[in-house]
Amino acid sequence: MTLESVKPLQTIPVRELKLAVLDMAGTTVADDGLVEQAFSRAVAAEGIEPGSDRFKSMLGYVRDTMGISKITVFMHLFDGDHGRAERANQAFERAYDDLVADGGLTAVPGAEDTIAWLRDAGMKVCLTTGFARHTQNIILESLGWMGLADLSLCPADAGRGRPYPDMILTAVLALDMDDVRETVVVGDTTSDIQAGLRSGASMVLGVLTGAHREGALRAAGASEVLSSVALLPEAVTPLVPVRRQ
């Protein structure tokens, strides 16, 4: 038997969705440029002058890789120099925490209602991020979202961050799911879409409230692109386990 003769397995459509894995910054949380501000402070501490050619190149990479674990991004930016990457990542987290404490963070309009709707409809909800656990908790506390979802995960909780599917698969295991295909994944970056597809989720949706535009999200494989996570209930209603009246 040759490789050419092996036919791919046919995907069997699921009858219902039981888990929603939602990204935070850019999807359910309005970042409003905080990541770029924190990045600028972090690399300045490492001698990268804001506005310089190297700074602009690094910022472009940060924009392209939004959603990926921040320590992974800094490792690339500093050519694998673990010491510099770790210092920059810690400086980034401190700067981001300070910006959040200054009141620079808000929820995407309708995001909290969407999470409540999903849970009322019988679905589990997991919030994911590329930030460290401490920063994720700062965000949740700032918004009053502790306990809003069934689970929150960061890369350190799962092993690897996006575009790897580890956080989605960890959520499936932690929430006692029977079938990963009963999952909808929603995010604003191409790495969110890649992670969703790699996990085997049956519905992977992009939103336009964050880093990447519709063309990039569709090119990454998004099955649909919504203007906002506020429209998610409408998109999943045919597949929710409990029909709301």
Secondary structure, DSSP 4 states (H G I P E B T S, - for coil): --GGGPPPPPPPPPS---EEEEESBTTTEE-TTHHHHHHHHHHHTTT--TTSHHHHHHHHHHHHTTTS-HHHHHHHHTTT-HHHHHHHHHHHHHHHHHHHHTT--EEPTTHHHHHHHHHHTT-EEEEE-SS-HHHHHHHHHHHT-TTTSSEEE-HHHHSS-TTSSHHHHHHHHHTT-S-GGGEEEEESSHHHHHHHHHHT-SEEEEESSSSS-HHHHHHHT-SEEES-GGGHHHHHGGG-SS---
